Structures are given as C-alpha cells and as structure tokens.
Amino acid sequence: MFNPILSELVAREQYKDHLTQAEQRGLANAAIARQPADRFDPPTSLGNLLIAVRHLFQTLARAD
C-alpha cells in the first residue's frame, strides 16, 4: 500500500539529512584548509631553540 504523505515525510527527512551531511563536510573541509602546512622554518626553529636554552640557563642560575 502506497501512502503519499508518509512518502513525502520520508523524503523531507532524507533531504534534511543530506543537507546536514553536506554542511558537516563543508565545516570539516574548512577546518582542514585552515591548518598550517607542516614546513620547516629555520629562523623560527632556531629562535625557539635559543629561547629554550636561555630558560634552561636561567633555571640553572637560580638553582645555585
């Protein structure tokens, strides 16, 4: 037995589900696109290393 009202309700729910999935995919893709590329940046790495060494020496100086 074919019920057109029930069929319409099912179609609307499926459409809402498709829209929700498309929105979630779009948000996920946008979040992935905003992630920085994994690149080696020598000046930044050297700067971070120097800061870490300075903190190490400051800690050692306070320990004595």
N, C-alpha and C positions, 0 to 999 in steps of 0.2 A: 504494500500500500504506500503510495507516494503522498507525503504531506508537504505542500509548498511552503508553509510557514516555518516548519521545522528545518526544511532545507535552506531557507533564507537565513535563519538564525545561525545555522552551522557555517554557512558561507561568510557571514559577518564576523564570526569569531575567528575563523581561519584567516580572514583578511587582517583583523587586528593582530593576530599572532605574527603574520608576515611583516606587518609594519614594525612591531616591537623587535623582531629579529633583525630587520634592516637597520633600525636605529641603534641597536646594540653593536652590530658590526661596524657601523659608522663611527660610534664612540670609541670602539676598540682600535680601529684603524687610525683615528685621530690621535689617540694616546701613543700608539706605536710610532707615528710620524714625529711626535714631539720629543721622543727620546734622542739624546745626543748620540752622535756616531762615536764608536769606540776608536778613537785616534790617539796616537802617542804624541803628546805636545811637550817637547824637551824643555822649553823655558818654564812651563808650569810644573813639570815633574821636578826639575832642579830647584825651583823655588820652594816646593813642598818639602823636599829633602832638606834644604837649608833650614827651614823653619823647625823641622823635627829635630835636627842636630842642635840648634840653638836651645830648644826646650830641654833637650837631654842635658846639655851643659849647665843650664840654669838649675835644673833639678840636682845635678851632682854638686854644684857650688853651694846650694842650700843645705845639702846633706852633711857637709864638713863642718 
